[in-house]
Amino acid sequence: MTVLITGAGGQLGKDLLDAFAEHHPVGRTRAQLDVGDEAAVWAAVEELRPAIVINAAAWTDVDGCEGDPARAHRANALGPWWLARACRALGGTLVTVSTDYVFDGDAPTGPDGHRRGWSEFDALAPINAYGRSKAAGEQLVRETLPDHHIVRTAWVAGARGGNFVRTMLRVGRERGRVAVVDDQHGSPTFTRDLADAIRRLVVSGRHGTVNITNQGWCSWFELAAATFELADLDVELTPQPSSALDRPAPRPAWSVLEGTHAEAMGIGPLPHWREGLRALLRELDASTS
Ligand SMILES: NC(=O)c1ccc[n+]([C@@H]2O[C@H](COP(=O)([O-])OP(=O)(O)OC[C@H]3O[C@@H](n4cnc5c(N)ncnc54)[C@H](OP(=O)(O)O)[C@@H]3O)[C@@H](O)[C@H]2O)c1
């Protein structure tokens, strides 16, 4: 069985290559396969005839996407669509990874009146160009290929990529103090756990849309605090509002995903995010020692 992983140079792509190691996956970085290039996608799928394509490719620079929505659409909407079309024509299942940013951040409430996480069945309402491009990618895949898995995840961090945890470690060590927003909440997710869950999802053969994150949720401020605590770093940490950053793209204030459907499908629950963070810090330590 051939497994093709696109975006193999990214933090999730690299850990997917490890998670699928026993299937001898074929990884393609952006330089090797630009998913926005329809002809290139067709040629790769025709050559490899993968039983499973896992699309971890995306333009993830949220502020960059805001300034160039056409480029975002090409990578994040057309890319998954070309892959879905090739899988439909040539045979194969597609897993494509999506995001909490397909929601607007205005927290939904449960029957008890308390805010709840976004479910797989809540209406999409992205508030920035990145979220719009990812939502379009989801929709195009859904319309094109019945045998799809859309995996929504959030606040992703791995040992081999740029992410919030690694930025905090670097800035904390360099400056000894940092201000972090405390008015955005989400579900931190660690690529080792996510890649393994995607492997289990593929094996389950159950198609559709699932939210997969580590358990629990927090603010960026709380994630920074936990990072410094578990890394045993003495850093002066100050909370600040998102408005202090004045970034081009608005961010959803409530980005928590609920994994009820994934759990019903036998995927999860994943470890609590603090456990995922602990494991990531151990992996980072091991890679530098
Ligand atoms: N990072 C997060 O916090 C987060 C949150 C929710 C969902 N997600 C989703 O999770 C998935 C994996 O993200 P990640 O965190 O692993 O991001 P990442 O580290 O930025 O990896 C994405 C990879 O895709 C590549 N890429 C960009 N445009 C491409 C194109 N047109 N064709 C082929 N490859 C292309 C990038 O290459 P270059 O680096 O060379 O551009 C990069 O290697 C994505 O679908 C993302 O939308 C991420």
The ligand as an SDF file (V2000), in Angstrom:
LIG
                    3D

 48 52  0  0  0  0  0  0  0  0999 V2000
    0.3370   25.2430   12.7020 N   0  0  0  0  0  0  0  0  0  0  0  0
   -0.8480   25.3360   13.3380 C   0  0  0  0  0  0  0  0  0  0  0  0
   -0.9660   25.8950   14.4380 O   0  0  0  0  0  0  0  0  0  0  0  0
   -2.0680   24.7090   12.7320 C   0  0  0  0  0  0  0  0  0  0  0  0
   -3.3070   24.8690   13.3860 C   0  0  0  0  0  0  0  0  0  0  0  0
   -4.4370   24.2670   12.8350 C   0  0  0  0  0  0  0  0  0  0  0  0
   -4.3230   23.5290   11.6590 C   0  0  0  0  0  0  0  0  0  0  0  0
   -3.1250   23.4130   11.0450 N   0  0  0  0  0  0  0  0  0  0  0  0
   -3.0520   22.6630    9.7870 C   0  0  0  0  0  0  0  0  0  0  0  0
   -2.2010   21.5480   10.0110 O   0  0  0  0  0  0  0  0  0  0  0  0
   -1.5630   21.1910    8.7790 C   0  0  0  0  0  0  0  0  0  0  0  0
   -0.0700   21.0620    9.0100 C   0  0  0  0  0  0  0  0  0  0  0  0
    0.4300   22.3150    9.3960 O   0  0  0  0  0  0  0  0  0  0  0  0
    1.8660   22.4840   10.0470 P   0  0  0  0  0  0  0  0  0  0  0  0
    1.6680   23.0430   11.3980 O   0  0  0  0  0  0  0  0  0  0  0  0
    2.6730   21.2360    9.8690 O   0  0  0  0  0  0  0  0  0  0  0  0
    2.4280   23.6490    9.1120 O   0  0  0  0  0  0  0  0  0  0  0  0
    3.8740   23.8620    8.5000 P   0  0  0  0  0  0  0  0  0  0  0  0
    4.9200   23.4040    9.4530 O   0  0  0  0  0  0  0  0  0  0  0  0
    3.8680   25.2690    8.0120 O   0  0  0  0  0  0  0  0  0  0  0  0
    3.8920   22.8670    7.2820 O   0  0  0  0  0  0  0  0  0  0  0  0
    3.1900   23.1040    6.0930 C   0  0  0  0  0  0  0  0  0  0  0  0
    4.0650   22.6170    4.9620 C   0  0  0  0  0  0  0  0  0  0  0  0
    3.3380   22.8100    3.7360 O   0  0  0  0  0  0  0  0  0  0  0  0
    4.2480   23.3340    2.7870 C   0  0  0  0  0  0  0  0  0  0  0  0
    3.5340   24.0320    1.7340 N   0  0  0  0  0  0  0  0  0  0  0  0
    3.1000   25.3260    1.6960 C   0  0  0  0  0  0  0  0  0  0  0  0
    2.5050   25.5740    0.5100 N   0  0  0  0  0  0  0  0  0  0  0  0
    2.5810   24.4230   -0.2040 C   0  0  0  0  0  0  0  0  0  0  0  0
    2.1770   24.0530   -1.5100 C   0  0  0  0  0  0  0  0  0  0  0  0
    1.5640   24.9170   -2.3310 N   0  0  0  0  0  0  0  0  0  0  0  0
    2.4380   22.7910   -1.9450 N   0  0  0  0  0  0  0  0  0  0  0  0
    3.0620   21.9080   -1.1390 C   0  0  0  0  0  0  0  0  0  0  0  0
    3.4870   22.1920    0.1090 N   0  0  0  0  0  0  0  0  0  0  0  0
    3.2370   23.4430    0.5560 C   0  0  0  0  0  0  0  0  0  0  0  0
    5.1750   24.2320    3.5620 C   0  0  0  0  0  0  0  0  0  0  0  0
    6.3500   24.4220    2.8570 O   0  0  0  0  0  0  0  0  0  0  0  0
    7.2200   25.7840    3.0270 P   0  0  0  0  0  0  0  0  0  0  0  0
    7.5540   25.8460    4.4900 O   0  0  0  0  0  0  0  0  0  0  0  0
    8.3580   25.5590    2.1350 O   0  0  0  0  0  0  0  0  0  0  0  0
    6.2970   26.8810    2.6110 O   0  0  0  0  0  0  0  0  0  0  0  0
    5.3660   23.4140    4.8480 C   0  0  0  0  0  0  0  0  0  0  0  0
    6.4500   22.5110    4.7010 O   0  0  0  0  0  0  0  0  0  0  0  0
   -1.9720   22.2710    7.7780 C   0  0  0  0  0  0  0  0  0  0  0  0
   -3.0690   21.8200    7.0280 O   0  0  0  0  0  0  0  0  0  0  0  0
   -2.4290   23.4240    8.6470 C   0  0  0  0  0  0  0  0  0  0  0  0
   -3.3690   24.2620    7.9800 O   0  0  0  0  0  0  0  0  0  0  0  0
   -1.9840   23.9810   11.5640 C   0  0  0  0  0  0  0  0  0  0  0  0
  1  2  1  0
  2  3  2  0
  2  4  1  0
  4  5  1  0
  4 48  2  0
  5  6  2  0
  6  7  1  0
  7  8  2  0
  8  9  1  0
  8 48  1  0
  9 10  1  0
  9 46  1  0
 10 11  1  0
 11 12  1  0
 11 44  1  0
 12 13  1  0
 13 14  1  0
 14 15  2  0
 14 16  1  0
 14 17  1  0
 17 18  1  0
 18 19  2  0
 18 20  1  0
 18 21  1  0
 21 22  1  0
 22 23  1  0
 23 24  1  0
 23 42  1  0
 24 25  1  0
 25 26  1  0
 25 36  1  0
 26 27  1  0
 26 35  1  0
 27 28  2  0
 28 29  1  0
 29 30  1  0
 29 35  2  0
 30 31  1  0
 30 32  2  0
 32 33  1  0
 33 34  2  0
 34 35  1  0
 36 37  1  0
 36 42  1  0
 37 38  1  0
 38 39  2  0
 38 40  1  0
 38 41  1  0
 42 43  1  0
 44 45  1  0
 44 46  1  0
 46 47  1  0
M  CHG  2   8   1  16  -1
M  END
$$$$
